[in-house]
Amino acid sequence: MLCTPTGDRRDVASTPLYQAFQQSSVAALDVGDGDYIRLIGSEDYQRSAHIGGWVDIRTGLGAGMCEPLVTVRVDVAKLRRHLRG
């Protein structure tokens, strides 16, 4: 989940967190059950947000009406602000 294997090396640019960090419109990245991801848009995502659908990490295909049992949220907007100063 952290990196996509590419032969003997790992491609950090293909990770969901890296891709979310590169898009200024993404405020959060949700990981569901370790198998699915979704992106949350809008800097003020706790009040009003554009929530994308769940995507299977392995296939990149939409997961339909997926309802993960465990969801971990990475606050990409806050992380971006801290890292960029």
C-alpha positions in Angstrom: 0.0 0.0 0.0 2.9 2.4 0.7 4.6 1.9 -2.7 4.0 0.1 -5.9 6.7 -2.4 -6.6 8.5 -1.8 -9.9 11.0 -4.6 -10.3 13.7 -4.2 -7.6 12.7 -0.6 -6.9 9.6 1.1 -5.4 8.0 4.0 -7.2 7.0 6.6 -4.5 5.2 8.8 -7.1 2.7 6.0 -7.5 1.5 6.0 -3.9 -1.9 7.3 -3.0 -0.6 9.6 -0.3 2.0 11.2 -2.7 -0.6 11.6 -5.4 -3.0 13.2 -3.0 -0.3 15.5 -1.7 0.5 16.8 -5.2 -3.1 17.9 -5.8 -3.9 21.2 -4.0 -7.6 20.4 -4.1 -7.2 17.3 -2.0 -7.7 17.8 1.7 -7.8 14.3 3.0 -7.1 10.7 2.0 -9.1 7.9 3.5 -7.9 4.3 3.6 -10.6 1.7 4.1 -9.8 -1.7 5.5 -6.3 -1.4 4.0 -7.8 -2.3 0.6 -9.5 0.9 -0.6 -8.8 4.6 -0.9 -10.9 7.7 -1.5 -10.0 11.4 -1.8 -11.8 14.2 0.0 -11.7 17.6 -1.6 -12.0 21.1 -0.1 -9.7 22.7 2.5 -12.6 22.9 4.9 -13.6 19.3 4.4 -15.0 19.0 7.9 -17.8 21.4 7.1 -18.4 20.8 3.4 -16.5 18.5 1.2 -16.4 16.8 -2.2 -16.0 13.1 -1.3 -14.9 10.8 -4.1 -15.9 7.2 -4.3 -13.9 4.3 -2.9 -11.2 2.8 -5.2 -9.6 -0.6 -4.9 -5.9 0.0 -4.2 -4.7 -3.0 -6.2 -6.8 -2.6 -9.3 -7.5 1.1 -9.4 -11.2 0.4 -10.2 -14.1 1.8 -8.4 -15.4 -0.2 -5.4 -19.1 0.7 -5.8 -21.0 0.9 -2.6 -18.0 -0.1 -0.5 -18.5 0.4 3.3 -15.2 -0.4 5.0 -15.2 -1.6 8.6 -12.1 0.4 9.5 -11.2 3.8 7.9 -8.0 5.8 8.5 -8.0 9.4 7.5 -4.8 11.3 6.6 -5.3 15.1 6.8 -3.4 16.0 3.6 -4.2 19.7 3.9 -2.7 19.9 7.4 0.3 17.8 6.4 0.9 20.0 3.3 0.8 23.2 5.4 3.3 21.8 7.9 5.7 20.5 5.3 5.6 23.6 3.2 5.8 25.9 6.2 
